[in-house]
Amino acid sequence: MAAAIAGVFQPEMQNLIKESKVLLVGAGGIGCEVLKNLVLTGFSELEIIDLDTIEVSNLNRQFLFNKESVGKAKSHVAKTSVLKFNPNVNITSHLGDIMDTKYGVAFFNKFKLVINALDNKKARSHVNRMCLSCDIPLIESGTMGYSGQVEFIKKGVSLCYECLPKSEPKSYPMCTIRNTPKEPIHCIVWAKFLFGQLFGESDEDVSVEQTVYDGTETKVSARQWAEIIEYDPKKLLEKIFYDDIKYLLSMESMYTGKKVKPVLLEPSFFETEVVEYRHVLDSEVLTLEQCKSMFLACIVSIKQKLDICQNKCLVWDKDDDDFMNFVVSSSNIRSAIFNIPLKSHFDIKSLAGNIIPAIATANAIIAGQIVIHALRILSGKYERCQSVFLRELPNHKGQILVKDKFLQKPNPKCMVCSTDGEIVLSIDVNKITVKQFEELILKKKLNMVAPDVLVDGRMIISSDEDDELDLYEKTLAEAGVNHGSRFSVDDYFQNYSIKIMLQHKEKAQEEDPDFEIFGNLEELNTAEKNNEAEPEENDEDCLIEKDESCVERVDDDLSISDEQAHDMVTDKKQEDDSVIKEDMMDSDPEVIKVDQEISNEEILAMKRKADEASEDINEAKKSRVD
């Protein structure tokens, strides 16, 4: 190993490498590369944690795994593989969630350095807070396609993960998905929900016809009706793509003044013979007749899988050909009905599966930079640990690896690493319950694990199960919370506390957000003035929200730089990043989450915009794309 070779490192650095205990969080695309680099560098005290098991789709870039590893814990297999490089390394592997309470302050305090190779914001935020609490240096990293970044985080020294605002997920009105789709992604989202409705355990009703009967005038769900007809493919085809559309058209007021209106397919479409489709390449678009044949065939195959499934509920998986064919055929037939261009199997899989290309070379480059940062951190050279960005295209100086000129200082207004963090919460106290406040705002939005909440000296939320607080079903108003109330929130597990000033604001319209968070009152007032100046027309009554957690391994999520802003332009690859997540339900039962960053929500592609006149730029601006 490098640290054991005389002359590679100074004796002091050799000892630091051998004696420093390092925690690696994540054993995916970047995690595998980092673990290999750490072992070959000579680090001998390592722990690795990951909650995932290995899938076939991981094998193209996560080189520590092979076919025999499929189904096994990533952390355990990664440990076994790297020990072949150096059997003298002491590695402890954990199959578990880093947010579990057993990985608390005592666990983190064992380490001299923590390295993140994660793929979701919630876990990243948690590790960020734990490292700030324990005053342990953290290296944050991520890749997205050919782009990537490495960032150094140290309490009081640099920006923390939450110092800069994150981009909010894109939203889709659920009523658009049901009734007035305008883009292919709307039909793809609809098709995935339909799969869950017919074969899974989804409660989301995307079938339009609300009066499905079993022959005895008893109303039944779409799943129950499908079981009654024994999943007859032709009956399902006619019900979904003719009867339901006819029902939609019967509601004339729905389409008055709108450009979008469905068109009934000819009855002959449902009577034509089956045509062959298997010879068509995934990159080619199927004809409508081929989509119909694919739909009929996949219903038969999926029904067989449902019959042998123990719990009688299937979970959609992009890697299952029949499941994927269902979404391809269903979304394309629906697209034809709403005069939307049809898409190829490849395009639909990219959108439905939240797939962003994971490039092994990008992972390797970022992993190499992580270890360089690690060596500088251990030697105390923090000033040399500026953020480093891997660009998709060279900048005007021909560079693809670009670093900030200076280590950026913590944001004094950061609600996490600032000593006097306070935020303003705009909310309707008559609509939100104490339970929703805990789950949607404190845990989901603010990424807390076990919050305790005091309002004017009274406890309304406790992480201690022995505290018998009977307030969860009450609204905030009923619990004594009013305009101007101040919350003191403590998460003792994360050793994190924050103050929240509440501003009561009634929802003027149903589609208005349930709550908004601002850094201070000035931001709130500015936002209200802007809303008054530019009222938005929106007749949709429910939103589908695209989320961060699921991009198919953006290998480990990304914070990219807008870097050299004059020198680059952010471009959207149509519908790339958009995608559908199966986590559903926000505070409103109609709010469904779509997983993508399109929207896995409009993927960000890095483009170069050479501006030779401004070569002297003080520093690269960063914009985290989570």
Rosetta blueprint (number, residue, H / E / L):
1 M L
2 A H
3 A H
4 A H
5 I L
6 A E
7 G L
8 V L
9 F E
10 Q L
11 P H
12 E H
13 M H
14 Q H
15 N H
16 L H
17 I H
18 K H
19 E H
20 S L
21 K E
22 V E
23 L E
24 L E
25 V E
26 G L
27 A L
28 G L
29 G H
30 I H
31 G H
32 C H
33 E H
34 V H
35 L H
36 K H
37 N H
38 L H
39 V H
40 L H
41 T H
42 G L
43 F L
44 S L
45 E E
46 L E
47 E E
48 I E
49 I E
50 D E
51 L L
52 D L
53 T E
54 I L
55 E L
56 V H
57 S H
58 N H
59 L L
60 N L
61 R L
62 Q L
63 F L
64 L L
65 F L
66 N L
67 K H
68 E H
69 S H
70 V L
71 G L
72 K L
73 A E
74 K H
75 S H
76 H H
77 V H
78 A H
79 K H
80 T H
81 S H
82 V H
83 L L
84 K L
85 F L
86 N L
87 P L
88 N L
89 V L
90 N E
91 I E
92 T E
93 S E
94 H E
95 L E
96 G L
97 D L
98 I L
99 M L
100 D L
101 T L
102 K L
103 Y L
104 G L
105 V H
106 A H
107 F H
108 F H
109 N L
110 K L
111 F L
112 K L
113 L E
114 V E
115 I E
116 N E
117 A L
118 L L
119 D L
120 N L
121 K H
122 K H
123 A H
124 R H
125 S H
126 H H
127 V H
128 N H
129 R H
130 M H
131 C H
132 L H
133 S H
134 C H
135 D L
136 I L
137 P L
138 L E
139 I E
140 E E
141 S E
142 G E
143 T E
144 M E
145 G E
146 Y L
147 S E
148 G E
149 Q E
150 V E
151 E E
152 F E
153 I E
154 K L
155 K L
156 G L
157 V L
158 S L
159 L L
160 C L
161 Y L
162 E L
163 C L
164 L L
165 P L
166 K L
167 S L
168 E L
169 P L
170 K L
171 S E
172 Y E
173 P E
174 M H
175 C H
176 T H
177 I H
178 R H
179 N H
180 T L
181 P L
182 K L
183 E L
184 P H
185 I H
186 H H
187 C H
188 I H
189 V H
190 W H
191 A H
192 K H
193 F H
194 L H
195 F H
196 G H
197 Q H
198 L H
199 F H
200 G L
201 E L
202 S L
203 D L
204 E L
205 D L
206 V L
207 S L
208 V L
209 E L
210 Q L
211 T L
212 V L
213 Y E
214 D L
215 G L
216 T L
217 E L
218 T L
219 K E
220 V L
221 S L
222 A H
223 R H
224 Q H
225 W H
226 A H
227 E H
228 I H
229 I L
230 E L
231 Y L
232 D L
233 P H
234 K H
235 K H
236 L H
237 L H
238 E H
239 K H
240 I H
241 F H
242 Y H
243 D H
244 D H
245 I H
246 K H
247 Y H
248 L H
249 L H
250 S H
251 M L
252 E H
253 S H
254 M H
255 Y H
256 T L
257 G L
258 K L
259 K L
260 V L
261 K L
262 P L
263 V L
264 L L
265 L L
266 E L
267 P H
268 S H
269 F H
270 F H
271 E L
272 T L
273 E L
274 V L
275 V L
276 E L
277 Y L
278 R L
279 H L
280 V L
281 L L
282 D L
283 S L
284 E L
285 V L
286 L L
287 T L
288 L H
289 E H
290 Q H
291 C H
292 K H
293 S H
294 M H
295 F H
296 L H
297 A H
298 C H
299 I H
300 V H
301 S H
302 I H
303 K H
304 Q H
305 K H
306 L H
307 D H
308 I H
309 C L
310 Q L
311 N L
312 K L
313 C L
314 L L
315 V L
316 W L
317 D L
318 K L
319 D L
320 D L
321 D H
322 D H
323 F H
324 M H
325 N H
326 F H
327 V H
328 V H
329 S H
330 S H
331 S H
332 N H
333 I H
334 R H
335 S H
336 A H
337 I H
338 F L
339 N L
340 I L
341 P L
342 L L
343 K L
344 S L
345 H H
346 F H
347 D H
348 I H
349 K H
350 S H
351 L H
352 A H
353 G L
354 N L
355 I E
356 I L
357 P L
358 A E
359 I L
360 A H
361 T H
362 A H
363 N H
364 A H
365 I H
366 I H
367 A H
368 G H
369 Q H
370 I H
371 V H
372 I H
373 H H
374 A H
375 L H
376 R H
377 I H
378 L H
379 S L
380 G L
381 K L
382 Y H
383 E H
384 R H
385 C L
386 Q L
387 S L
388 V E
389 F E
390 L E
391 R L
392 E L
393 L L
394 P L
395 N L
396 H L
397 K L
398 G L
399 Q L
400 I L
401 L E
402 V E
403 K E
404 D L
405 K L
406 F L
407 L L
408 Q L
409 K L
410 P L
411 N L
412 P L
413 K L
414 C L
415 M L
416 V L
417 C L
418 S L
419 T L
420 D L
421 G L
422 E E
423 I E
424 V E
425 L E
426 S E
427 I E
428 D L
429 V L
430 N L
431 K L
432 I L
433 T E
434 V H
435 K H
436 Q H
437 F H
438 E H
439 E H
440 L H
441 I H
442 L H
443 K H
444 K H
445 K H
446 L L
447 N L
448 M L
449 V L
450 A L
451 P E
452 D E
453 V E
454 L E
455 V E
456 D L
457 G L
458 R E
459 M E
460 I E
461 I E
462 S L
463 S L
464 D L
465 E L
466 D L
467 D L
468 E L
469 L L
470 D L
471 L L
472 Y L
473 E L
474 K L
475 T E
476 L L
477 A L
478 E L
479 A L
480 G L
481 V L
482 N L
483 H L
484 G L
485 S L
486 R E
487 F E
488 S E
489 V E
490 D E
491 D E
492 Y L
493 F L
494 Q L
495 N L
496 Y E
497 S E
498 I E
499 K E
500 I E
501 M E
502 L E
503 Q E
504 H E
505 K L
506 E L
507 K L
508 A L
509 Q L
510 E L
511 E L
512 D L
513 P L
514 D L
515 F E
516 E E
517 I E
518 F E
519 G L
520 N L
521 L H
522 E H
523 E H
524 L H
525 N H
526 T H
527 A H
528 E H
529 K H
530 N H
531 N H
532 E H
533 A H
534 E L
535 P L
536 E L
537 E L
538 N L
539 D L
540 E L
541 D L
542 C L
543 L E
544 I E
545 E E
546 K E
547 D E
548 E L
549 S L
550 C L
551 V L
552 E E
553 R L
554 V L
555 D L
556 D L
557 D L
558 L L
559 S L
560 I E
561 S E
562 D L
563 E L
564 Q L
565 A H
566 H H
567 D H
568 M E
569 V E
570 T E
571 D E
572 K E
573 K E
574 Q L
575 E L
576 D L
577 D L
578 S L
579 V L
580 I L
581 K L
582 E L
583 D L
584 M E
585 M L
586 D L
587 S L
588 D L
589 P L
590 E L
591 V L
592 I E
593 K E
594 V E
595 D E
596 Q L
597 E L
598 I L
599 S L
600 N L
601 E L
602 E L
603 I E
604 L E
605 A E
606 M E
607 K E
608 R E
609 K L
610 A L
611 D L
612 E H
613 A H
614 S H
615 E L
616 D L
617 I L
618 N L
619 E L
620 A L
621 K L
622 K E
623 S E
624 R L
625 V L
626 D L
